[in-house]
Amino acid sequence: MKLAIIGSGSTRLPLMLASVAEATRTCPLSEVALFDVRPERTAALLPVAMALAAECGTLPPVRVASTADEALDGIAAAIFTIRPGFEETRARDERACLDAGVLGQETTGPAGLAFATRSIPAVVAYCRIAEARSPGFLPVIFTNPAGMVSQALADEGFQRAVGICDSATVAAKAVARRAGVDFDDVEFQVHGLNHLSWTRGVSIHGRDLLADALHDVPLLQELVPWWVPQTAAMGRIPNEYLYYWYRAADAVAALKAERHTRGEAIVGTNRSMLDDVGRSSAGGRVAEGLVRYATYLSGRNASYMDYAREGHLRGAAPDAMTTADALAFLRTQTGGYAEVAMELLAGRTGARPRRMALNVPNRGALPGLADDDVVEVDCAVDAAGVRPNPRGALPAEDLDLITRVKAYERLGVRAIRERRRDLLVEALVAHPLVDTRETATRLAGVLGIVV
């Protein structure tokens, strides 16, 4: 089977190809086609990606396509990891939100709507090309905001589209690890939306693993350092992004106190990393490029959401690395989004049926939501398809927040589909983190919204 990666200039390319190489044991691929509107970024990262993949498994032939049509021809699946507007537009949107006194976060906050106005039309266009050239292909959505992009594709008739996010199973994996059991053997329950979900069950052979874990303070400090006592009382573990909802005022204050927004910081570090790795790749110094890439990734991971952690839990700056250090570190990083994508493909081929938390149409799984609402929920994945597992009644406070955010998402998707700025304002008004219509109208004027 052929796989296309659209957005191969993403800084995650080395991890993606490493995960592809690891997955070939259960998910054989005949070819991987790469395409990016910034081919120079793919060229910079590909030698490092190939070297890392060689350490992880057997990589199928990799082809760099010159056009999207070429990449999407004759494929079984496509992974979309694009960023229209690039990091610079993200930085501008995050700063505009903070200047307006609301959350500056690229997916959870109102900046996510601006991002969606750029990413949804682009992914829909790519999917139309793919469907014409590869009928029945599987769209795998990395592109943020993944929930809204998946909703837009479902509304456009791409019912097979699946949104993926590694944060949905972080808690369940940690609980399994605490119990000393293989995550593949556990059953878990996740309910919510992308970047707005809760883990409310983890068990193995009928034995509850979550109940004890909820009283393990070190574990909760690792997962939700901003919500430890409340998590035990809730009886479920919130996704890390719920920090922005449960502690909204604190989040805005913390982000304002940072010298740079996340987007502003990434603009500089990505440019520097790509320049350095690109020079190493062009000069044939792949080992040097591996060290530079690993150092970058280590620093980026260490600073991720560090404003939501107590001082003693903040990430440490990376130490100097040797080539062996870099490879060892990168081998530990090959999970995440890339692993989720390959697990999904392995499950869909029937080679390895899976239980996964994915973003798919609800189809009755979560009571209180429409069947065609895209939700984040644990699913059964096999050769027959992706089926969300039905859940009982949701906690009232979860359902209330989910339905309010879903109303915002549906309005936003409709506004983008109909190219209506007035509906974009209404979507911002519906966003629970936007305080007034005046603020919504102001944001619609200063965010990088494209209609």
C-alpha positions in Angstrom: 0.0 0.0 0.0 1.1 3.5 -0.8 1.1 6.4 1.7 1.4 10.1 1.0 2.6 12.6 3.6 1.3 16.1 2.7 3.2 18.6 4.7 6.5 16.8 4.7 8.3 20.0 5.5 7.0 19.7 9.0 9.6 19.6 11.7 8.1 16.2 12.6 9.3 14.5 9.4 12.2 12.6 11.0 9.9 11.2 13.7 7.2 10.4 11.1 9.6 8.4 8.9 11.1 6.7 11.9 7.6 5.6 13.0 6.9 4.4 9.4 10.1 2.3 9.6 9.0 0.8 12.9 5.5 0.1 11.7 6.5 -1.9 8.6 6.6 -5.0 10.7 2.8 -4.9 11.0 1.8 -2.4 8.3 3.8 -3.1 5.1 4.0 -0.1 2.7 5.2 -0.2 -0.9 6.0 3.5 -1.1 5.9 6.8 0.8 5.4 9.9 -1.2 6.3 13.3 0.3 5.0 16.7 -0.7 5.3 20.1 0.8 4.8 23.6 -0.6 8.2 24.4 1.0 10.4 21.8 -0.7 13.5 23.3 0.8 12.3 22.2 4.3 11.8 18.6 3.2 15.3 18.7 1.6 16.8 19.9 4.8 15.2 17.3 7.0 15.1 14.2 4.8 18.7 13.0 5.2 18.2 13.2 9.0 14.9 11.4 8.7 16.3 8.6 6.6 19.2 8.1 9.0 16.9 7.9 12.0 14.5 5.6 10.2 17.4 3.2 9.4 17.9 2.9 13.2 14.3 2.1 13.8 13.3 -0.5 11.1 13.0 -1.0 7.4 11.8 2.0 5.4 9.9 1.5 2.1 11.0 3.5 -0.9 10.6 7.2 -0.3 9.7 9.5 -3.2 9.7 13.4 -3.1 6.8 14.5 -5.3 6.9 17.8 -7.1 3.2 18.3 -7.0 0.3 17.3 -4.7 -1.4 15.5 -7.7 1.7 13.3 -8.1 1.9 12.6 -4.4 -1.8 11.7 -4.1 -2.0 9.4 -7.1 -2.7 5.7 -6.4 -2.4 5.9 -2.6 -4.2 4.0 0.1 -3.9 6.7 2.8 -2.7 10.3 3.2 -1.4 12.0 6.3 -2.1 15.7 6.3 0.3 17.7 8.5 0.2 21.1 6.8 0.4 24.6 8.3 -1.0 27.2 5.9 0.4 30.6 6.8 3.4 28.9 8.5 4.7 29.7 12.0 4.7 33.4 11.4 0.9 33.6 11.1 0.5 31.5 14.2 2.7 33.9 16.1 0.7 36.9 14.9 -2.6 35.3 15.9 -1.5 34.3 19.3 -0.2 37.8 20.0 -3.4 39.4 18.7 -5.4 37.3 21.1 -3.3 38.2 24.1 -3.4 41.8 23.2 -7.2 41.5 23.2 -7.1 39.9 26.7 -8.1 36.4 25.7 -6.3 33.1 25.4 -3.4 33.1 23.0 -3.2 29.4 22.1 -3.2 28.2 18.5 -5.9 25.6 18.7 -7.8 25.9 21.9 -8.2 29.7 21.9 -9.8 31.9 19.3 -6.6 31.7 17.3 -7.7 28.2 16.5 -10.5 29.7 14.4 -8.1 31.8 12.4 -6.0 28.7 11.9 -9.1 26.8 10.7 -9.9 29.4 8.1 -6.5 28.6 6.5 -6.2 24.9 7.1 -9.7 23.6 6.3 -9.9 24.9 2.7 -6.4 23.6 2.0 -7.1 20.1 3.4 -10.4 19.9 1.7 -8.8 20.8 -1.6 -6.1 18.1 -1.2 -8.7 15.5 -0.3 -10.7 16.3 -3.4 -7.5 15.7 -5.5 -6.8 12.5 -3.6 -10.4 11.2 -4.0 -10.2 11.8 -7.8 -6.9 10.0 -8.1 -7.3 7.4 -5.3 -10.9 6.6 -4.7 -11.6 5.3 -1.2 -8.3 6.6 0.3 -8.1 7.1 4.0 -7.5 10.8 5.1 -5.5 11.0 8.4 -5.7 14.4 9.9 -2.7 15.8 11.7 -3.4 19.3 10.7 -4.7 21.5 13.5 -7.3 22.3 14.7 -7.7 18.6 14.1 -11.3 18.4 15.5 -12.5 21.2 13.3 -10.7 20.0 10.2 -12.1 16.5 10.7 -15.6 18.0 11.2 -15.2 20.0 8.0 -14.2 16.9 6.0 -17.1 14.9 7.4 -19.5 17.7 6.4 -17.9 17.7 2.9 -18.7 13.9 2.6 -15.3 12.5 3.6 -16.8 10.2 6.2 -13.6 8.1 6.4 -11.5 11.0 7.6 -9.9 10.4 11.0 -8.4 13.1 13.2 -5.5 12.0 15.4 -3.9 13.5 18.5 -1.4 11.7 20.8 -2.6 13.7 23.9 -5.9 11.8 24.0 -4.2 8.6 25.3 -1.4 10.1 27.4 -3.3 9.5 30.7 -4.3 6.0 29.8 -0.8 5.0 28.8 0.6 6.5 32.1 -1.9 4.5 34.1 -1.0 1.3 32.3 2.7 2.0 32.8 2.1 2.6 36.5 0.4 -0.8 36.8 3.2 -2.5 34.9 1.0 -3.7 32.1 1.3 -3.4 28.3 -0.9 -0.6 27.0 -2.0 -2.9 24.1 -3.7 -5.1 26.7 -5.8 -2.5 28.5 -9.2 -1.2 27.8 -9.7 2.6 28.2 -12.5 5.1 27.9 -12.0 8.6 26.5 -14.8 11.1 25.9 -14.9 14.7 24.6 -13.5 16.7 21.7 -10.0 17.2 20.4 -8.0 19.0 23.0 -11.0 18.8 25.3 -11.3 15.2 26.5 -11.2 13.2 29.6 -9.9 9.7 30.4 -12.6 8.1 32.6 -11.7 4.4 32.6 -8.6 2.2 32.3 -8.8 -1.5 33.1 -7.3 -4.9 32.2 -9.2 -8.1 32.2 -11.9 -6.4 34.2 -9.6 -5.0 36.9 -9.9 -1.2 37.4 -6.5 0.5 37.1 -7.7 4.1 37.2 -9.1 4.2 40.7 -5.8 3.7 42.5 -4.0 5.9 40.0 -6.3 8.8 40.8 -4.7 8.9 44.3 -1.1 8.7 43.1 0.0 12.3 43.6 3.4 12.0 41.7 1.5 10.6 38.7 -1.0 13.4 38.7 1.7 15.9 39.1 3.2 14.5 35.9 -0.1 14.5 34.0 -2.0 17.5 35.4 0.2 19.5 37.7 -2.3 22.4 37.6 -5.3 20.2 38.8 -4.0 17.5 41.2 -6.5 17.6 44.1 -9.4 18.3 41.8 -8.6 15.4 39.5 -8.8 12.9 42.3 -12.2 14.3 43.3 -13.4 14.2 39.6 -12.7 10.5 39.2 -11.3 11.1 35.7 -8.2 12.6 34.2 -8.5 15.7 32.1 -6.5 16.2 28.9 -3.6 18.6 29.4 -5.4 21.2 27.2 -8.1 21.5 29.7 -5.7 23.7 31.7 -6.8 26.5 29.3 -10.5 25.9 30.3 -10.2 25.1 34.0 -7.6 27.8 34.7 -8.4 30.2 31.9 -7.5 33.4 33.8 -4.3 31.9 35.1 -3.4 30.7 31.5 -3.9 34.2 30.0 -1.8 35.8 32.8 0.9 33.2 32.4 1.1 33.6 28.7 1.1 37.4 29.0 4.0 37.1 31.4 6.1 35.1 28.9 8.5 37.2 26.8 7.5 35.3 23.7 4.3 33.4 22.7 4.8 29.8 21.8 4.5 30.7 18.1 7.0 33.6 18.3 9.5 31.3 20.0 9.0 28.6 17.4 9.5 31.0 14.5 13.0 31.6 15.6 14.0 28.1 16.7 12.5 26.4 13.6 14.3 28.8 11.3 17.6 28.3 13.1 17.2 24.5 13.3 16.3 24.2 9.6 19.2 26.4 8.5 21.6 24.4 10.6 20.2 21.0 9.7 19.9 22.0 6.0 23.6 23.0 5.9 24.6 19.7 7.5 22.5 17.8 5.1 23.8 19.7 2.0 27.3 19.0 3.2 26.8 15.3 3.8 27.2 15.7 7.5 24.2 13.8 8.6 25.5 12.9 12.0 25.9 16.6 12.7 22.3 17.2 11.5 21.0 14.5 13.8 22.6 16.1 16.8 21.2 19.5 15.9 17.7 18.1 15.3 17.7 16.2 18.6 18.9 19.2 20.5 16.2 21.3 19.0 13.5 18.7 19.8 14.7 18.2 23.3 14.6 22.0 24.0 11.1 22.3 22.4 9.8 19.4 24.5 11.3 20.8 27.7 9.5 24.2 27.2 6.1 22.8 26.2 3.4 24.3 28.4 6.0 25.0 31.1 4.0 28.0 32.3 1.4 25.5 33.5 3.9 23.8 35.8 5.3 24.6 39.2 8.9 25.8 39.2 10.4 22.5 40.2 8.6 20.8 37.4 9.6 23.1 34.6 11.6 21.5 31.7 15.4 21.6 31.9 17.5 22.9 29.0 19.1 20.1 27.0 22.7 19.0 27.6 25.2 18.8 24.8 24.7 15.6 22.8 26.9 13.2 21.0 25.6 11.4 17.9 24.9 8.3 20.0 23.0 10.5 22.6 21.0 12.1 19.8 20.0 8.7 18.3 19.1 7.3 21.7 17.0 10.4 22.5 15.2 10.4 19.2 14.4 6.7 19.5 12.4 7.7 22.6 10.5 10.3 20.7 9.2 8.2 17.8 5.8 7.8 19.5 3.3 10.7 19.5 1.4 11.7 16.5 3.5 9.7 14.1 3.0 6.5 16.0 -0.8 7.1 16.3 -1.0 7.5 12.5 0.8 4.3 11.8 -1.2 2.4 14.5 -4.3 3.6 12.7 -3.1 2.3 9.3 -2.0 -1.0 10.8 -5.5 -1.4 12.4 -7.3 -0.5 9.2 -5.4 -3.1 7.2 -6.6 -5.7 9.6 -3.0 -6.6 10.4 -3.4 -5.4 14.0 -6.9 -4.5 15.3 -6.6 -1.7 17.8 -8.5 0.3 20.4 -7.6 4.0 19.8 -8.8 7.4 20.8 -9.7 9.2 17.6 -11.7 12.1 16.2 -14.6 10.7 14.2 -18.3 11.3 13.7 -20.2 10.5 17.0 -22.7 8.0 15.6 -24.4 7.7 18.9 -21.3 7.0 21.0 -21.6 10.1 23.3 -25.2 10.8 24.5 -26.2 14.4 24.2 -24.3 15.0 20.9 -25.5 14.7 17.3 -24.6 11.7 15.3 -22.6 13.8 12.9 -20.7 15.8 15.5 -17.0 14.8 15.3 -15.9 13.8 18.8 -12.8 12.4 20.4 -13.6 9.0 21.7 -12.1 5.5 22.1 -12.8 3.5 19.0 -12.4 0.0 17.7 -10.2 -0.1 14.6 -9.9 -3.0 12.2 -10.3 -4.0 8.6 -14.0 -3.2 8.8 -13.4 0.4 9.7 -13.3 2.8 12.6 -16.2 2.4 15.1 -16.6 4.7 18.1 -17.4 2.7 21.3 -20.7 3.7 22.9 -20.5 5.4 26.3 -23.0 6.0 29.0 -24.2 9.4 30.1 -21.4 11.9 30.4 -20.7 13.9 33.6 -23.0 16.9 33.4 -20.2 19.5 33.6 -18.3 17.7 30.8 -21.3 17.6 28.6 -22.0 21.2 29.2 -18.5 22.3 28.1 -18.4 19.9 25.2 -21.7 21.1 23.8 -20.7 24.8 24.1 -17.4 24.2 22.4 -19.0 22.0 19.7 -21.5 24.8 18.9 -18.5 27.1 18.4 -16.8 24.5 16.2 -19.9 23.9 14.0 -20.5 27.6 13.5 -16.9 28.1 12.6 -16.8 25.3 10.1 -20.1 26.5 8.6 -18.7 30.0 8.3 -15.5 28.8 6.6 -17.5 26.5 4.2 -19.9 29.4 3.3 -17.1 32.0 3.3 -19.1 34.3 5.7 -17.4 36.7 7.9 -20.6 37.5 9.8 -20.8 33.8 10.9 -17.1 33.9 11.9 -18.0 36.7 14.3 -20.9 34.6 15.6 -18.5 31.6 16.1 -16.2 33.8 18.2 -19.2 35.1 20.2 -20.0 31.4 20.9 -16.5 30.6 22.0 -16.6 30.1 25.8 -13.3 31.9 26.2 -14.4 35.1 24.4 -16.0 37.4 26.9 -18.1 39.9 24.8 -19.4 40.5 21.3 -17.2 43.5 21.2 -14.1 41.4 21.8 -15.3 38.9 19.1 -15.7 41.6 16.6 -12.3 43.0 17.4 -10.7 39.6 17.0 -12.3 39.0 13.7 -10.6 42.1 12.5 -7.1 41.5 13.8 -6.7 37.7 13.5 -5.3 36.3 10.3 -8.7 35.1 9.2 -9.1 34.2 5.6 -12.6 33.9 4.0 
